[in-house]
Amino acid sequence: MLRYKSWLDTRLWFFLGLMALSAQVVALYMSYPMDPATTYPNGALGVTAAEMTRLRTDEFRGYIWLRWFSTTMLLIWPVFAIRLAGTGLEESAGREYLLSLPATRRRIAIAHLTVSAAQIAAITIVPSLLVCALAPLQGQRYPVSDALMHSAILMVGSLGLFGLTMLLRVMTRDAAAYLAMGGLVFLVWLFTFLVQGFTPYSIVRVMNGADYFFNHHIPWTGLAVSATIGCALIWLSMRIVERRDF
């Protein structure tokens, strides 16, 4: 029942995210092919200008990674992930309904966390697998293993974002949390793109899996830092919910 209530709270944004990202997959193949060096002359999010020329050596694989995992999934995906992470955690959400349930606050928070995590996983993995499924239409092949690995890196790398969204949502009301998260994400994205020397250390580079793409190296350090911060913020959010009087 608790999971069903969380599903009802978040299903609209889940379906919107799934449809929007799936539509982007179609647009991805409609714009193929392209020259990454001329299309992104100054580099892309989490990608340095020097690395752009390396994408020509593996033209199709580089195109998919650049346009999907390093652009669409860093610009559009966070909008829906943040919304799913925060919906239903505000102080007034479902108060009358929750009062009638024989459930602890911890169980309510865990139910929401479980549903939101499953939905975020779905809007990450399903469109990425669609990228693989549509590749033969262009006479190409994109490995499912790469799509799953980049999806996993994105989800683990974004745990800090997920946890911070939950914390802000339980501490603030209405749009304040989303405005704060949007401003923070914009600043990080801006610094990553414009500040010389910052890109290699940005969480954006961890999320897009640049090290895995270029060097076949999983960014364990960045993933561990994001996961640790995210889990700590999620735990803190649950503690706040537990102490809240309905």
KOLLUM-777698 format. One record per residue (C-alpha): residue in three letters; x, z, y. Coordinates in pm, whole numbers. Layout:
<sites>
   residuo       px       pz       py
       ALA        X        Z        Y
...
</sites>
This chain:
<sites>
   residuo       px       pz       py
       MET        0        0        0
       LEU      281       84      244
       ARG      462     -240      168
       TYR      138     -432      210
       LYS       85     -271      551
       SER      441     -372      650
       TRP      373     -724      524
       LEU       59     -748      738
       ASP      259     -635     1042
       THR      534     -892      995
       ARG      382    -1190      813
       LEU      316    -1394     1128
       TRP      679    -1384     1238
       PHE      794    -1443      882
       PHE      594    -1765      847
       LEU      691    -1877     1197
       GLY     1058    -1825     1116
       LEU     1033    -2004      783
       MET      855    -2305      936
       ALA     1080    -2324     1243
       LEU     1401    -2315     1041
       SER     1266    -2562      784
       ALA     1178    -2799     1067
       GLN     1534    -2766     1193
       VAL     1661    -2883      855
       VAL     1465    -3207      899
       ALA     1608    -3247     1251
       LEU     1954    -3180     1108
       TYR     1938    -3488      887
       MET     1769    -3701     1151
       SER     2076    -3660     1376
       TYR     2331    -3731     1101
       PRO     2605    -3853     1134
       MET     2798    -3736     1439
       ASP     3153    -3687     1560
       PRO     3208    -3310     1599
       ALA     3506    -3355     1829
       THR     3305    -3552     2085
       THR     2970    -3374     2037
       TYR     3133    -3032     2082
       PRO     3439    -3111     2299
       ASN     3493    -2746     2393
       GLY     3424    -2603     2052
       ALA     3110    -2435     1920
       LEU     2992    -2078     1865
       GLY     3266    -1900     1673
       VAL     3468    -2223     1641
       THR     3774    -2298     1851
       ALA     3836    -2641     2004
       ALA     4143    -2685     1783
       GLU     3933    -2634     1471
       MET     3683    -2901     1569
       THR     3921    -3181     1476
       ARG     3966    -3032     1129
       LEU     3597    -3090     1061
       ARG     3659    -3465     1042
       THR     3853    -3426      716
       ASP     3535    -3323      530
       GLU     3279    -3509      738
       PHE     2949    -3422      566
       ARG     3038    -3066      467
       GLY     3177    -3006      816
       TYR     2864    -3150      976
       ILE     2634    -2922      777
       TRP     2840    -2612      841
       LEU     2878    -2681     1213
       ARG     2520    -2781     1287
       TRP     2346    -2542     1048
       PHE     2546    -2227      979
       SER     2742    -2224     1308
       THR     2468    -2343     1545
       THR     2107    -2324     1423
       MET     2156    -2006     1222
       LEU     2332    -1838     1514
       LEU     2086    -1945     1785
       ILE     1741    -1959     1620
       TRP     1770    -1735     1314
       PRO     1851    -1413     1510
       VAL     1526    -1446     1710
       PHE     1317    -1408     1396
       ALA     1552    -1163     1224
       ILE     1539     -929     1524
       ARG     1160     -956     1545
       LEU     1116     -883     1175
       ALA     1358     -591     1191
       GLY     1169     -425     1476
       THR      802     -494     1408
       GLY      605     -191     1289
       LEU      867       69     1384
       GLU      745      142     1736
       GLU      606      488     1792
       SER      244      378     1825
       ALA      241      125     1539
       GLY      -42      195     1298
       ARG      -61      563     1391
       GLU     -426      611     1295
       TYR     -377      420      971
       LEU      -65      616      872
       LEU     -238      948      936
       SER     -478      873      651
       LEU     -204      804      396
       PRO      -53     1066      162
       ALA      296      939      241
       THR      605     1087      400
       ARG      766      931      704
       ARG     1069      847      491
       ARG      858      646      247
       ILE      696      460      536
       ALA     1034      370      686
       ILE     1177      265      349
       ALA      873       46      281
       HIS      918     -129      614
       LEU     1291     -168      556
       THR     1235     -320      211
       VAL      978     -573      331
       SER     1179     -672      639
       ALA     1499     -715      437
       ALA     1320     -936      182
       GLN     1168    -1149      458
       ILE     1500    -1191      638
       ALA     1664    -1289      309
       ALA     1390    -1548      252
       ILE     1417    -1710      596
       THR     1794    -1725      547
       ILE     1818    -1857      192
       VAL     1514    -2087      159
       PRO     1596    -2319      454
       SER     1962    -2324      351
       LEU     1864    -2435        0
       LEU     1643    -2698      163
       VAL     1961    -2831      329
       CYS     2103    -2884      -22
       ALA     1780    -3037     -153
       LEU     1759    -3299      124
       ALA     2125    -3401      116
       PRO     2068    -3679     -145
       LEU     1842    -3854      106
       GLN     2161    -3930      300
       GLY     2350    -4017      -17
       GLN     2541    -3689       10
       ARG     2569    -3361     -176
       TYR     2602    -3011      -35
       PRO     2694    -2741     -290
       VAL     2433    -2473     -354
       SER     2717    -2224     -402
       ASP     2836    -2284      -44
       ALA     2483    -2248       95
       LEU     2433    -1918      -90
       MET     2775    -1786       12
       HIS     2723    -1866      380
       SER     2373    -1713      363
       ALA     2513    -1395      209
       ILE     2789    -1375      473
       LEU     2531    -1422      749
       MET     2302    -1150      616
       VAL     2576     -892      557
       GLY     2745     -980      884
       SER     2420     -926     1073
       LEU     2353     -579      933
       GLY     2484     -426     1254
       LEU     2234     -636     1450
       PHE     1957     -537     1208
       GLY     2038     -166     1235
       LEU     2067     -170     1614
       THR     1731     -344     1640
       MET     1568      -76     1424
       LEU     1725      202     1630
       LEU     1617       54     1964
       ARG     1269       -9     1829
       VAL     1212      351     1720
       MET     1350      483     2050
       THR     1176      249     2294
       ARG      832       99     2347
       ASP      693     -251     2367
       ALA      932     -524     2484
       ALA     1215     -299     2605
       ALA     1397     -305     2270
       TYR     1378     -680     2241
       LEU     1495     -731     2598
       ALA     1792     -505     2531
       MET     1875     -681     2203
       GLY     1834    -1025     2359
       GLY     2067     -932     2646
       LEU     2327     -792     2408
       VAL     2317    -1094     2178
       PHE     2342    -1330     2476
       LEU     2649    -1148     2611
       VAL     2825    -1153     2273
       TRP     2744    -1522     2226
       LEU     2863    -1596     2582
       PHE     3191    -1409     2541
       THR     3252    -1580     2207
       PHE     3209    -1923     2358
       LEU     3374    -1884     2698
       VAL     3640    -1612     2683
       GLN     3967    -1753     2553
       GLY     4116    -1546     2275
       PHE     3796    -1353     2200
       THR     3648    -1596     1945
       PRO     3867    -1500     1644
       TYR     3755    -1136     1677
       SER     3387    -1197     1745
       ILE     3109    -1089     1511
       VAL     2975    -1442     1561
       ARG     3274    -1579     1370
       VAL     3205    -1336     1088
       MET     2839    -1438     1073
       ASN     2903    -1813     1063
       GLY     3158    -1780      782
       ALA     3433    -1973      962
       ASP     3709    -1811      756
       TYR     3530    -1904      436
       PHE     3475    -2262      551
       PHE     3827    -2330      676
       ASN     4032    -2106      447
       HIS     3801    -2019      154
       HIS     3851    -1656      252
       ILE     3561    -1413      271
       PRO     3592    -1203      592
       TRP     3581     -870      411
       THR     3697     -662      707
       GLY     3435     -794      948
       LEU     3161     -770      686
       ALA     3260     -413      600
       VAL     3255     -307      966
       SER     2916     -469     1030
       ALA     2766     -327      709
       THR     2897       24      784
       ILE     2765       23     1140
       GLY     2436     -129     1030
       CYS     2377      121      750
       ALA     2462      411      983
       LEU     2213      286     1245
       ILE     1946      229      980
       TRP     1997      584      851
       LEU     1976      720     1206
       SER     1656      523     1266
       MET     1500      668      952
       ARG     1596     1020     1061
       ILE     1427      965     1396
       VAL     1113      839     1223
       GLU     1116     1142      991
       ARG     1129     1381     1287
       ARG      851     1204     1476
       ASP      510     1364     1497
       PHE      231     1117     1434
</sites>
